[in-house]
Structure formats: structure tokens, C-alpha cells
């Protein structure tokens, strides 16, 4: 019996492995669909759903139709986001290749410049050596001419007659011999040095020529990569309308959830999806704070002008529509939602609660896990403020802002039921952990 069971297990495992392998083979074909094909497929599904809704009269059938529509909406959102991820990954890869190629070009250019400097130094040495050799030759020629004009030949007899005694004779003889030998050696040495320098210069000329060819090839490659990068960036920019479409579909999902049976599998699956999305948002925020934010105990930089007391982020008359740590229905809410009561909320400005540095800014008008346009400011000492759902941000990552500076306009981007500013305070502890704290402990409504 054990043998049969063992055999069955082996057969089952083999079958499972084959299924996995077959699925893996099919995956590239599925991902090969273009966005236009995906949109056409989605439009057909939408048309089918609308036709079915016209025919369905019973409430239960309406719910089932909504569940189908919810499934298709989520599927399309995933497809568009996947495509954007592929584009972003492709651009990242190209940027890496371009950075590497730019490094090679910089190194090659520096090598060429260094060789040019070496060539100039060698040319100076050649000129200096040639001048020495010319001077030595002129000196020898002058000595020969002078000797000729005086009728002397420097013979042994002449040297003997010019000497007072035998000692001076040998001394004069040795001096003449040494001068002649030294002059000849110097000319030979200088001549050899010029030959060596000319040879070195020729090698440098060849090396420089080779590097210039390499530089030309690298610049050509850079041109090709830059063209590809531009094409990908254009494709990414063209996705903006698709990103806006994702936001619309997310809002449709939000409204569909209100009509779903809270005990249905579809509703539970949608809530689980939202929790997963929320977890992704939290991961993005925590990564930004952990990577670029200050820790508790860090002294704020002088440039951010932190005076230690936060300002209410929305000027004018305001009220709170939701507070920390939960909504009225009991679901988690880690900030406060602020609306204007004296003027129209949408388009009203909001300001930095304290001086600081912007460490994260999303200003593309997209869903962004439900926060829409949002930013995070690091104020030093581990304190960070977050501003979400903006109609538009007026700051970018890396900006230094002052306390009270207008940093954006209140909007309803992302997951909202109406225009408001979602405001949070988060603390990065000395152990690197990040806590979400009650903003009302740091700001007071005027």
C-alpha cells in the first residue's frame, strides 16, 4: 500500500511540475499583449456588462453584475499598473546603462586629456633637448673655428710647447682629451634622448588616436541609448491618460463597494485588496522616512529654520471631518482630515506646519495607493508631516520649505469622498522604527 501511495505522490508531483512548466511557457504570451489590446478587451467587457444589466431585474442579479464589473475593473487596473511598472523598469535599466556608458566616456575623455598633457610635456622636453644639442654643436663648431683661425691644431707638440713643465703638459693633454670626449658624449646622449622622446611621442599619438576612436564609438552608443530612453519616456508620458483612467476606475470600485453585499466573497476580496494597497502605501512612506528622514534626537539643520512648534496646516476657518486614529465607522485613520468653512475647500492653499525638507512628493494626479498627490516633510528630530489628496503640490523632493510656506492646493485626488487635506505626523525613533502619532498633539486648530 505504501508503495502505491508513494507512486501516486510521484505521479502527482510530476503532473504538478508539468502544469507549472506549461504555465510558465504561457506567461510571456499573456504579457505580450499591448495596452490597446487590453483596452479593447476591457471595453468589450464593459459593453457586455451594460447589456446584461439592462436585462437583469432582480437585486441579487444586480449584485452579481456589480461583482463581475468590480472584478473586471480591478483586472484592468492591475494590467495598466503592470505595464507602467514594465516601462519604469525599462527606463531604470536604460538609465543604468547610460550612467555606465557616461562613466566610460568620462574616463576615456580624461585619458585623452592626460595623454595630451603628456604629449605637451614631451614636446617641451624635445624642444629643450634639441636646444641643448644645438648649443653644444654651436660650441664645438666655434671651438673648431677658433682653433683653425689661430692656426692651432691641438697637437701633442703644440701642447708640449705651451706647457711650462712636464706636469702642466700632461695636465693640458688630459684636459683637451676629456673636453673632446665629453663634448662627443654629450652630443650622442642628447641625440639618443631625442630619438627616445620622438618614439614615446609616436606611441602617445597612436594611443590618443585609439582612444579618440573609442570615444567616438562610445558617443555613438550613447546617442542610441538616449534615443531609446526618449522613446521609452514618451511612452511613459503617453500613459498619463491611462493613469488618470486608473484613478477613475478606482473611484468606480469605491462606489461599487457601497452596493455590494458586505457578506459576499466579492466584498471581502475587495476589502482585502484595499488592505494590500494600504500596506503598499505604508511601505512606500516608511521607506522614504527610513531612507531619507531624520531620527529622534537628531538636531535639525539650521537651513530648515525649525522653531520647535508646528503650525495649523490650513489657514482660515476650518473643521475636521475625520480624526486620529479611526473613522466614525471604526476603521483605521492615522491622521486628521481638514476642510475649509469660510471658502470653497477645493483649490484652497495648505502650508508647511514647520520648516523642513521635502523627502517624498507625488504630484502626478494619480491614485498613488489612495493618497493621490501627497508629500512628506522632514522637520528634524525624527518629526515628519504628511499632506495628502492635494489638487496640486507646489514642492518637489529635495526642496527646503519654511514654516507657513504654501506647499500645495487642497484637492480630492486619490481615495476621497470630497475635497480635504489629510494631515499626519509620523516619528522616526532612534531604533529606526516609524510611529504614526496623533497630529492634534502637535498642531492646534486656531
C-alpha positions as CSV (number, residue, x, y, z in Angstrom):
1,X,0.0,0.0,0.0
2,X,2.8,2.4,0.9
3,X,4.4,1.8,-2.5
4,X,1.2,2.6,-4.3
5,X,0.8,5.8,-2.3
6,X,4.4,6.7,-3.0
7,X,3.9,6.1,-6.7
8,X,0.8,8.2,-6.7
9,X,2.6,11.0,-5.0
10,X,5.4,10.9,-7.5
11,X,2.8,11.0,-10.4
12,X,1.0,13.9,-8.7
13,X,4.3,15.8,-8.2
14,X,5.3,15.2,-11.8
15,X,1.9,16.4,-13.1
16,X,2.1,19.5,-11.0
17,X,5.6,20.2,-12.3
18,X,4.4,19.9,-15.8
19,X,1.5,22.2,-15.2
20,X,3.8,24.8,-13.7
21,X,6.2,24.5,-16.6
22,X,3.4,24.8,-19.1
23,X,2.0,27.9,-17.2
24,X,5.5,29.5,-17.3
25,X,5.6,28.9,-21.0
26,X,2.3,30.6,-21.5
27,X,3.1,33.6,-19.3
28,X,5.2,35.5,-21.8
29,X,2.4,35.2,-24.4
30,X,0.0,36.8,-21.9
31,X,2.3,39.6,-21.1
32,X,2.9,40.3,-24.8
33,X,-0.5,42.0,-25.1
34,X,-0.4,45.6,-25.9
35,X,-2.2,48.2,-23.9
36,X,-4.5,48.9,-26.9
37,X,-5.5,45.2,-26.9
38,X,-6.1,45.3,-23.2
39,X,-8.3,48.4,-23.6
40,X,-10.2,46.8,-26.4
41,X,-10.8,43.7,-24.3
42,X,-11.9,45.9,-21.3
43,X,-14.3,47.9,-23.5
44,X,-15.9,44.7,-24.7
45,X,-16.3,43.5,-21.2
46,X,-17.9,46.8,-20.2
47,X,-20.3,46.6,-23.1
48,X,-21.3,43.1,-22.1
49,X,-21.9,44.2,-18.5
50,X,-24.1,47.1,-19.6
51,X,-26.1,44.8,-21.8
52,X,-26.6,42.3,-19.0
53,X,-27.6,45.0,-16.5
54,X,-30.4,46.1,-18.8
55,X,-31.8,42.5,-18.8
56,X,-31.4,41.8,-15.1
57,X,-34.2,43.0,-12.8
58,X,-33.7,41.2,-9.6
59,X,-31.5,42.7,-6.9
60,X,-29.4,39.6,-6.5
61,X,-28.6,39.5,-10.2
62,X,-27.6,43.2,-10.0
63,X,-25.2,42.4,-7.2
64,X,-23.7,39.6,-9.3
65,X,-23.3,42.0,-12.2
66,X,-21.6,44.5,-9.9
67,X,-19.3,41.8,-8.7
68,X,-18.4,40.9,-12.2
69,X,-17.8,44.6,-13.1
70,X,-15.7,45.0,-9.9
71,X,-13.6,42.1,-11.0
72,X,-13.1,43.4,-14.5
73,X,-12.2,46.9,-13.2
74,X,-9.6,45.6,-10.8
75,X,-8.2,43.4,-13.5
76,X,-7.8,46.3,-15.8
77,X,-6.3,48.5,-13.1
78,X,-3.7,45.7,-12.5
79,X,-2.9,45.4,-16.2
80,X,-2.3,49.2,-16.6
81,X,-0.2,49.3,-13.5
82,X,1.8,46.3,-14.6
83,X,2.5,48.0,-17.9
84,X,3.6,51.2,-16.1
85,X,5.9,49.0,-14.0
86,X,7.5,47.5,-17.1
87,X,8.1,50.9,-18.6
88,X,9.6,52.2,-15.3
89,X,11.8,49.1,-15.1
90,X,12.9,49.5,-18.7
91,X,13.8,53.2,-18.1
92,X,15.7,52.3,-14.9
93,X,17.7,49.7,-16.9
94,X,18.5,52.2,-19.6
95,X,19.4,54.9,-17.1
96,X,21.8,52.4,-15.5
97,X,23.3,51.6,-19.0
98,X,23.6,55.3,-19.7
99,X,25.3,56.1,-16.4
100,X,27.8,53.2,-17.0
101,X,28.4,54.4,-20.5
102,X,28.8,58.0,-19.4
103,X,31.4,56.8,-16.9
104,X,33.3,55.1,-19.7
105,X,33.1,58.2,-21.8
106,X,34.4,60.4,-18.9
107,X,37.3,58.0,-18.2
108,X,38.2,57.9,-21.9
109,X,38.0,61.7,-22.2
110,X,40.2,62.1,-19.1
111,X,42.7,59.6,-20.6
112,X,42.8,61.6,-23.8
113,X,43.3,64.8,-21.9
114,X,46.1,63.2,-19.8
115,X,47.8,62.0,-23.0
116,X,47.5,65.4,-24.5
117,X,49.2,66.9,-21.4
118,X,51.9,64.2,-21.6
119,X,52.5,65.0,-25.3
120,X,52.9,68.6,-24.5
121,X,55.4,67.8,-21.7
122,X,57.3,65.5,-24.1
123,X,57.3,68.2,-26.8
124,X,58.8,70.6,-24.3
125,X,61.5,68.1,-23.4
126,X,62.2,67.5,-27.1
127,X,62.5,71.3,-27.7
128,X,64.7,71.7,-24.6
129,X,66.9,68.8,-25.6
130,X,67.2,70.0,-29.2
131,X,68.2,73.4,-27.9
132,X,70.9,71.9,-25.7
133,X,72.2,69.8,-28.6
134,X,72.2,72.8,-30.9
135,X,74.1,74.9,-28.3
136,X,76.6,72.1,-27.9
137,X,77.1,71.7,-31.6
138,X,77.5,75.5,-31.9
139,X,80.0,75.5,-29.1
140,X,82.0,72.7,-30.8
141,X,81.9,74.5,-34.2
142,X,83.0,77.7,-32.5
143,X,85.9,75.9,-30.8
144,X,87.0,74.4,-34.1
145,X,86.7,77.7,-36.0
146,X,88.7,79.4,-33.2
147,X,91.4,76.8,-33.3
148,X,91.6,77.0,-37.1
149,X,91.8,80.8,-37.1
150,X,94.7,80.8,-34.5
151,X,96.5,78.2,-36.6
152,X,96.4,75.6,-33.8
153,X,95.6,72.0,-34.2
154,X,95.8,70.9,-30.6
155,X,98.6,68.5,-31.5
156,X,100.8,66.9,-28.8
157,X,103.7,69.1,-29.9
158,X,101.7,72.3,-29.6
159,X,100.5,71.3,-26.1
160,X,104.2,70.5,-25.1
161,X,105.5,73.8,-26.4
162,X,102.7,75.7,-24.5
163,X,103.5,73.9,-21.2
164,X,105.9,75.2,-18.6
165,X,106.9,71.8,-17.4
166,X,106.1,68.1,-17.9
167,X,103.4,68.2,-15.2
168,X,101.5,71.0,-16.9
169,X,102.0,69.2,-20.2
170,X,100.2,66.0,-19.0
171,X,97.5,68.1,-17.3
172,X,96.8,70.1,-20.5
173,X,96.8,66.9,-22.6
174,X,94.3,65.2,-20.3
175,X,92.0,68.3,-20.2
176,X,91.9,68.5,-24.0
177,X,91.1,64.8,-24.3
178,X,88.4,65.0,-21.7
179,X,86.8,68.0,-23.2
180,X,86.7,66.3,-26.6
181,X,85.3,63.1,-25.1
182,X,82.7,64.9,-23.0
183,X,81.5,67.0,-26.0
184,X,81.1,63.9,-28.1
185,X,79.4,62.0,-25.4
186,X,77.0,64.9,-24.7
187,X,76.0,65.2,-28.3
188,X,75.5,61.4,-28.5
189,X,73.4,61.5,-25.3
190,X,71.3,64.3,-26.5
191,X,70.8,62.7,-29.8
192,X,69.7,59.4,-28.2
193,X,67.3,61.3,-25.9
194,X,65.6,63.0,-28.8
195,X,65.2,59.6,-30.5
196,X,63.6,58.2,-27.4
197,X,61.3,61.1,-26.9
198,X,60.2,61.0,-30.5
199,X,59.5,57.3,-30.1
200,X,57.4,58.0,-27.0
201,X,55.6,60.8,-28.7
202,X,54.7,58.4,-31.6
203,X,53.4,55.9,-29.1
204,X,51.3,58.5,-27.4
205,X,50.0,59.7,-30.8
206,X,48.8,56.2,-31.5
207,X,47.3,55.7,-28.1
208,X,45.5,59.0,-28.4
209,X,44.2,58.1,-31.8
210,X,42.9,54.8,-30.5
211,X,41.2,56.5,-27.5
212,X,39.6,59.0,-29.9
213,X,38.2,56.2,-31.9
214,X,36.9,54.6,-28.7
215,X,35.4,57.9,-27.6
216,X,33.6,58.2,-31.0
217,X,32.2,54.7,-30.6
218,X,31.0,55.4,-27.1
219,X,29.3,58.6,-28.1
220,X,27.5,56.8,-30.9
221,X,26.3,54.2,-28.3
222,X,25.3,57.0,-26.0
223,X,23.2,58.5,-28.9
224,X,21.5,55.2,-29.5
225,X,20.7,54.7,-25.8
226,X,19.5,58.2,-25.4
227,X,17.2,57.8,-28.3
228,X,15.8,54.6,-26.8
229,X,15.4,56.4,-23.5
230,X,13.5,59.2,-25.2
231,X,11.2,56.7,-26.8
232,X,10.5,55.0,-23.5
233,X,10.0,58.3,-21.8
234,X,7.5,59.3,-24.5
235,X,5.7,56.0,-24.0
236,X,5.6,56.6,-20.2
237,X,4.3,60.2,-20.7
238,X,1.6,58.8,-23.0
239,X,0.5,56.6,-20.1
240,X,-0.7,59.7,-18.2
241,X,-4.2,59.4,-19.7
242,X,-4.1,55.7,-18.6
243,X,-3.0,56.7,-15.1
244,X,-6.0,59.1,-15.0
245,X,-8.2,56.2,-16.2
246,X,-6.9,54.1,-13.2
247,X,-8.0,56.8,-10.8
248,X,-11.4,56.9,-12.4
249,X,-11.7,53.1,-12.2
250,X,-10.6,53.2,-8.6
251,X,-13.4,55.6,-7.8
252,X,-15.8,53.3,-9.6
253,X,-14.6,50.4,-7.5
254,X,-15.2,52.6,-4.4
255,X,-18.8,53.3,-5.4
256,X,-19.4,49.7,-6.4
257,X,-18.3,48.5,-2.9
258,X,-21.1,50.5,-1.4
259,X,-23.7,48.4,-3.3
260,X,-22.1,45.1,-2.6
261,X,-23.4,42.6,0.0
262,X,-21.0,43.1,2.9
263,X,-21.0,39.3,3.5
264,X,-20.2,38.4,-0.1
265,X,-16.9,37.0,-1.2
266,X,-16.5,39.8,-3.7
267,X,-16.8,42.4,-1.0
268,X,-14.4,40.5,1.3
269,X,-11.9,40.2,-1.6
270,X,-12.2,43.9,-2.4
271,X,-11.5,44.8,1.2
272,X,-8.5,42.5,1.2
273,X,-7.3,44.2,-1.9
274,X,-7.7,47.6,-0.3
275,X,-5.7,46.4,2.7
276,X,-3.0,45.2,0.4
277,X,-3.0,48.6,-1.3
278,X,-2.8,50.3,2.0
279,X,0.1,48.1,3.1
280,X,1.9,49.1,-0.1
281,X,1.3,52.8,0.6
282,X,2.6,52.4,4.2
283,X,5.7,50.6,2.8
284,X,6.4,53.5,0.4
285,X,6.0,56.0,3.2
286,X,8.1,54.1,5.7
287,X,10.9,53.5,3.1
288,X,11.0,57.3,2.4
289,X,11.2,58.2,6.1
290,X,13.7,55.4,7.0
291,X,15.9,56.2,4.0
292,X,15.9,59.9,3.9
293,X,14.4,61.1,7.2
294,X,15.9,62.3,10.5
295,X,15.8,60.3,13.7
296,X,14.6,61.3,17.1
297,X,17.4,63.1,18.8
298,X,18.9,64.5,15.6
299,X,19.4,68.2,15.8
300,X,17.5,70.0,12.9
301,X,19.7,71.6,10.3
302,X,20.0,75.3,10.5
303,X,18.7,75.7,6.9
304,X,15.3,74.4,7.7
305,X,14.7,77.0,10.5
306,X,12.7,74.7,12.8
307,X,11.4,76.8,15.8
308,X,10.1,73.7,17.6
309,X,6.3,74.5,17.3
310,X,4.1,73.3,14.5
311,X,1.6,75.5,12.7
312,X,-2.0,74.5,11.8
313,X,-1.6,73.5,8.1
314,X,-4.8,75.1,6.7
315,X,-5.3,78.8,7.1
316,X,-8.7,80.4,7.6
317,X,-11.8,78.9,9.2
318,X,-11.7,75.1,9.2
319,X,-13.3,72.0,10.7
320,X,-12.3,68.3,11.0
321,X,-14.3,65.7,9.1
322,X,-12.2,62.8,10.5
323,X,-9.7,62.4,13.3
324,X,-7.0,60.1,14.6
325,X,-6.9,57.1,15.0
326,X,-10.2,56.0,13.3
327,X,-13.2,57.0,11.2
328,X,-16.6,57.1,12.7
329,X,-17.2,53.5,11.5
330,X,-14.2,52.3,13.4
331,X,-11.8,51.7,10.5
332,X,-8.2,53.0,10.9
333,X,-7.4,56.6,10.1
334,X,-3.9,57.7,11.0
335,X,-4.4,61.5,10.5
336,X,-6.9,64.3,10.5
337,X,-9.0,65.5,7.6
338,X,-9.3,69.3,7.3
339,X,-11.9,71.3,5.2
340,X,-12.4,75.0,4.9
341,X,-15.7,76.5,6.2
342,X,-15.2,80.1,5.1
343,X,-14.3,79.5,1.4
344,X,-14.5,76.6,-1.1
345,X,-12.2,73.9,0.1
346,X,-11.0,72.6,-3.3
347,X,-8.2,74.8,-4.6
348,X,-7.6,76.5,-1.2
349,X,-3.9,76.6,-0.1
350,X,-2.3,74.5,2.6
351,X,1.1,75.2,4.2
352,X,4.1,73.6,5.8
353,X,3.4,73.1,9.5
354,X,7.1,73.6,10.2
355,X,10.3,74.3,8.3
356,X,11.9,71.2,6.8
357,X,13.0,69.3,3.8
358,X,10.6,67.5,1.4
359,X,11.7,63.8,1.3
360,X,8.8,62.5,-0.9
361,X,6.5,64.2,-3.3
362,X,3.9,62.6,-5.6
363,X,2.4,65.2,-7.9
364,X,1.2,63.2,-10.9
365,X,-2.5,63.4,-10.2
366,X,-2.7,59.6,-10.0
367,X,-4.2,57.2,-7.4
368,X,-1.0,56.6,-5.6
369,X,-2.5,53.9,-3.4
370,X,-5.4,56.2,-2.5
371,X,-3.4,59.2,-1.3
372,X,-3.4,61.0,-4.7
373,X,-1.0,63.9,-4.8
374,X,0.9,63.9,-1.5
375,X,4.2,64.8,0.1
376,X,6.2,64.2,3.3
377,X,8.4,66.9,5.0
378,X,11.2,66.0,7.4
379,X,11.5,68.7,10.2
380,X,14.4,67.1,12.0
381,X,14.5,65.4,15.4
382,X,12.6,62.5,13.8
383,X,9.4,64.5,13.2
384,X,7.7,64.2,9.8
385,X,4.4,65.6,8.4
386,X,2.4,64.2,5.6
387,X,-0.1,66.1,3.4
388,X,-2.4,64.1,1.0
389,X,-5.1,64.4,-1.6
390,X,-3.7,67.7,-3.0
391,X,-5.1,69.1,-6.1
392,X,-1.6,70.2,-6.9
393,X,1.7,70.3,-5.0
394,X,4.0,73.3,-5.2
395,X,7.0,71.5,-3.9
396,X,9.3,68.7,-5.1
397,X,11.6,66.2,-3.4
398,X,14.7,67.9,-2.0
399,X,13.1,71.3,-1.6
400,X,13.7,73.2,1.6
401,X,10.5,74.9,2.9
402,X,9.9,77.4,5.6
403,X,7.2,77.2,8.3
404,X,3.9,78.6,6.9
405,X,5.1,78.4,3.3
406,X,2.3,77.5,0.9
407,X,3.2,74.0,-0.4
408,X,0.0,73.0,-2.3
409,X,-3.7,73.3,-3.0
410,X,-6.4,71.2,-1.3
411,X,-8.0,68.7,-3.6
412,X,-9.7,65.3,-3.9
413,X,-7.1,63.2,-5.7
414,X,-6.9,59.6,-4.6
415,X,-9.5,57.9,-2.4
416,X,-11.7,60.6,-1.1
417,X,-15.4,61.4,-0.6
418,X,-14.7,65.1,-1.2
419,X,-12.0,67.7,-1.2
420,X,-10.0,67.9,2.1
421,X,-6.4,67.9,3.4
422,X,-5.3,64.7,5.0
423,X,-2.6,65.6,7.5
424,X,-0.4,63.2,9.5
425,X,2.5,63.3,11.9
426,X,5.0,60.4,12.0
427,X,8.0,60.0,14.2
428,X,11.1,58.1,13.3
429,X,12.5,56.6,16.5
430,X,16.2,56.2,17.3
431,X,15.9,52.4,16.6
432,X,14.7,53.2,13.1
433,X,11.1,52.3,13.6
434,X,8.4,54.8,12.4
435,X,5.3,55.6,14.6
436,X,2.1,57.2,13.4
437,X,1.0,59.6,16.2
438,X,-1.9,61.9,16.8
439,X,-1.4,65.1,14.9
440,X,-3.5,67.0,17.4
441,X,-0.7,66.5,19.9
442,X,1.5,68.7,17.7
443,X,-0.9,71.2,16.0
444,X,-3.9,73.1,17.4
445,X,-6.9,74.3,15.5
446,X,-6.9,78.1,15.6
